[in-house]
Amino acid sequence: MNKLAILPVAVMFAISTPTVMAKVSEADAAKLGTELTPLGGEKAGNADGSIPAWDGGITKPVAGYSKGMHHPDPFPNDKIEFTITNANKDQYKQYLSPGQMKLFELYPETFKMNVYQTRRSASVPQFVYDATKDNATRAELIDGGNGIKGASIGIPFPIPENGLEVIWNHVLRFRGVDIKTSRSQAAPTAGGSYTLVETAEEIRFQYSRPEMTLDKLSKENTLFFFKQVVTQPARLAGTALLVKETMDQEKLPRQAWTYNTGQRRVRKAPNVAFDTPGTVSDGLRTTDDFDMFNGSPVRYNWELVGKQELYIPYNDYKLHSDKLDYEQIITPGHINPEYVRYEKHRVWVVKATLKDGMRHIYKARTFYIDEDSWQVSVADLYDNRDELYRVAIAHGLNYYEVPTQWSTLEVFHDLQSRRYIAMGLDNEGRMYDFDAKLSEANFTPAALRRAGIR
């Protein structure tokens, strides 16, 4: 099977995962940085000019910014071009996912999308671009897609052939190296009341380290370490989670441990994966919903549907601002749309369908993945009746001190209960610390126990 060519916008077709995972040719890899962006997006704009050409994205911090600040908006003078509401949504439905259309129907009086000029602001450091070009000719899926080899640091499959390659691009996109942060989440009732849950998180991305080699990655079989400790409310404080994510999940599945304050002990937690309810999520998201999708892809068949244009949250600096408090953002039914910026971008469309004999509360999932960053921006999630169950939306921006494109907030809408959970609230807290110096010693069961004790 030939490598997937860059598709005309809105072309939809099915490509199943091939049994032989071919690498791209040197000639195809040479397109990276020329007709393609260094990460594999289409460099040119679209035919009507509503999506501009990518010109490098944001390459330096905004004037006046210093590390530790909330990020000033690089585009403060941009105005709303038009607003999509339930009344006019059909006019724009070719640029909306079924889940987005459903949100208009469920909240016809309050849900809307303010659409702004498209700014292709995504960027990463040069060493990630360089590694991506190297990966293009050597990266392969292994073990039926339950792992990869031949890639480090950069996007493994910048010119993807199938849905599995695209989802691995999302999982392995660059988000920094060592990171510490304090974030909050809220799961309001239908009436809008909520209890804020605060967490302290540490992440060490082994895969993304500038010094990482293929040999070391293969021997260590570790993609990243993740530690999360609940700090508020008092009744949950000290609850802690540790995850070691593996590169070859067939050889060694995800390793996870939890610390329970009542028992005051660390336990191995093999079930922290797939559709286990997410930590203190009120049952509104699964474990593999975190970061829009994470973990092993083994339970699904992955179909690369194609590419299309979609209105997605982008450059959401207003939503990220420390000038807002959480009560302004968290409103009944959905977050306050006045603070959300939507733009039209090209996205890869990938459909995951549950394999025969496998179990998950989502029978099917459709992911819409930003071509410039490989961030899943929207996910439509279907239940076992083939009905829309949940809609997940990632509100992205460029953390330009790194730089990296990442979400400032993830919102999971449960369409049946008409509730949602908003994860990543940081308006009243401190920013990501991308300069954290974390060693592997920060991510042991003993370190988890120390972090969990309150």
Disulfide bonds with the S-S distance in Angstrom:
none
